[in-house]
């Protein structure tokens, strides 16, 4: 099953930060290119402009973010950063995040999507190749880019329906989570 990817707004700033802090230190190093302490990660999240940039998330059944992508826009290009919690890897979450971010960037007249990572980040290198990115490795670092085609009626429609599906998925998970918490509360009485 393809994971449902939702574009999130400013209200998801804290859950996004919690997701990044939950990453093991080695994953933080691979995601950001160097080790970062919690205050540096918090400063990064605080600087995100949720109106200009785009943050995408995949939620688990308890509404915790298990995978996320941040697309930072500049000029006619965008830069992508992706993270997936270790216990949720191998289920297509990273690939779904990159595909959703690519479609979003394409529909905003962005010509190129870039991703910078360490060459040792095998998972991201695999995802980059799987999604058609060209990769250049130099001195232990890798730069991947994807030339994006112009937006089309079909790409805009796909993005719209992806957004609607993500809202339905989140609402269902929220409803189930509320029922679970209510049942737990009744069971404790």
ABEGO torsion letter per residue (X at the ends): XBBBBBBBBAAAAAAAAAAAAABBAAAAAAAAGBBBBAAAAAAAAAABBAAABBBBBBBBAAGBBABBBBBBBBEABBBBBBBBBAAABGAGAAAAAAAAAAAAAAAAGBABBBBBBBAABAAAAAAAAAAGBBBBBBGGBBBBBBBBBBBBAAAAAAAAAAAAAAAAAAAAAAAAAAAAAAAAAAAAX
